[in-house]
Structures are given as structure tokens and as C-alpha cells.
């Protein structure tokens, strides 16, 4: 496909060769999977990678679970899905798609903007990171809002725990989670493909692993309703931050977005803690289905509830700690900049009148005593 223009031809299968051509190689692998649909022998394997698996009849599912409590009374046919081991193959395929899209955004948008801005190496790396994440957060936020709006879910918070276990999902919800897991898993090899600096790798690994663990946990534990509701406002806050950082790199005077981000960040943390405590502390303990059953997908026991709640609370506390340190650092830098500007702008002290020396004083007094000549 030729995503990048190669000035040199590095040795085949060397590190530089893989980095320069990784998008082309991944594209070939995705094309091979797609070509498998053309042959009857390989179609049943290829379709496992491409389409969402574990579809179940809507009518049989309605008899077992009153999904979302908002299905029309006439019971229109709705495709509902469960999760299973075959989802690993689907996640792998869309991980390949995420790598290809990552390369397209980098090559045709971010690299062109970097050439115009002439950023330093440090800002160049952060600009690429924010550009990729801003595009993903924008897409995910719009997609998540459309799902919540279509299901009329945000109007009743009790849907977070009513009817648990929520073993059935509509197509959009399942596909949303498949794409989310695939994207954050693709971010791990991108640390190598994008030549991320060693000092930035630990920071990025932290939040990538947190996303993978939390999203996968919500998907496997049948807590996709809660996960979806918590992800949408969180993605909005993160979108605002990375968009503000992009504007800041283009013009350092544009910093108003960070103020709005700081306010929404605190609100999102409080909202996350509130909904989590309501779900795990008050909602799920009062539902009828109590117990642990892998076959039924029921994980409504005290140990799992407290583990999930502790994981969310610790993550929010860690994020608030990083946020406070970030704000304190910015405040110190701002104070130092203001102090240095005051020193540069402050007017010079006016010179005092010089006191005459003893010789000058004697001459001036002598001249004043000399009579004028007529």
C-alpha cells in the first residue's frame, strides 16, 4: 500500500525495515483474512475474524432476560449477542485494522502538520500522541453517545444493576467493546513502531494497561452497561485535554482549554465514584440473582464486587494524584514565568543627584562671592 516514502532500503527483517513497513505488512495480513471469505474451505475460519460472534435468537433471549427494559412491546426482532473465546479472533482482526488506521492518520494528517509547525523532538512525540488519541476519543465519544441515546439508557440509572447478569448485548454494544479492546491492545506494539522515547514508555504503558484491564473486566464480568456509562464522560474529558494540547503546540497562548478540562476532570472523577458506589455498594447486593456461576455469567458475589469497586477507586485516586501534581507543576512554572517577566519589565531606578565634591563646593562658593564686574 505504500504508507511511507522510503529514502533508504534497510536490510530485510531488520528493526528499521519492520518499523518502516509495518503498516504494509499488517495490511497484507488483513487482506489474506479477507480473501479467506472467497473459498468455502476457509470461509468458516475467516468469518470468525471479521464478524461478531455468538449471535442468539432475539425471541429466545427475550424469554430469558428482559434486555435493557426498553424493548418495544411488539417484540421486534433484535439481534442479541454474548461473549466467548472466539472473540479473541475478532479482536485480533480489528487490532490489525487499528494499526492500519493509525498509520494513515500519522502519515496523511499528523506528519503534514508537524512539518508546518517545526516542533522539537519532545513536542513532536507529544503532538503525535495527542493527535492519535484525540481522533480515537472523538470517534468513541460520538459512538458511545449514539448507543446510550438509542437505548434510552441514561434516563434511568437503575438499569446499571437491574436484571443482572446482563449476559446479552445488542450488536452496537458488543462491537463497541470489541473495537475498544482491539484499539488499546494495538497501542502496545505501536510503542515499538512509533519509536516512542524510553522515558515516555512507562507513562504510556500505565494508562494502556489500565484501559485494557478495566474495559476487558467490564466486558467479561457482564458489566458492560456500567462500563459504557463510565467511558463516555471519561472520553469527553480526555478528548478535551488532547485537543487543548494540540492547540497549545500550535500556539502557546491558547491555554483556555486546559482550564475547562481541569473542571470537567474533577466532575468526571466524582461521577465515576458515585456510579460505582451505587452499583457495587447498593444496586447489585439487592438484586435477586446472588451467587457465582460461570455458566450463567453471574459474578454477583461480595468478593468480586469489592474487588471491582476497589480497582475503580484506586484508579480514580491515582488519576487525581497525577492531576494534582500536574496542576502544581504548572502553577510553579507560571509563578516563575511571572516573576521573571516582572524583573524584565520593572523600570530602572532613577539616578540620584550626585553630591558635589569638596573641591567643586569650594569653587562654586568662591564664584558666588566674586562681585560682578560692571
Secondary structure, 3 states (H helix, E strand, C coil): CCCCCCCCCCCCCCHHHHHHHHHHHHHHHHHHHHHHHHCHHHHHHHHHHHCCCCEECHHHHHHHCCHHHCCCCCCCCCCEECCCCCHHHHHHHHHHHHHHHHHHHHHHHHHHHHHHHCCCHHHHHHHHHHHHHHHHHHHHHHHHHHHHHHCCCCCCHHHHCCCCCCCCEEHHHHHHHHHHHHHHHHHHHHHHHCCCCHHHHHHHHHHHHHHHHHHHHHHHCCCHHHHHHHHHHHHHHHHHHHHHHHHHHHCCCCCHHHHHHHHHHHHHHHHHHHHHHHHHHHHHHHCCCCEEECCCCEEECHHHHHHHHHHHHHHHHHHHHHHHHHHHHHHHHHHHHHHHHHHHHCCCCCCCCCCCCHHHHHHHHHHHHCCCCC
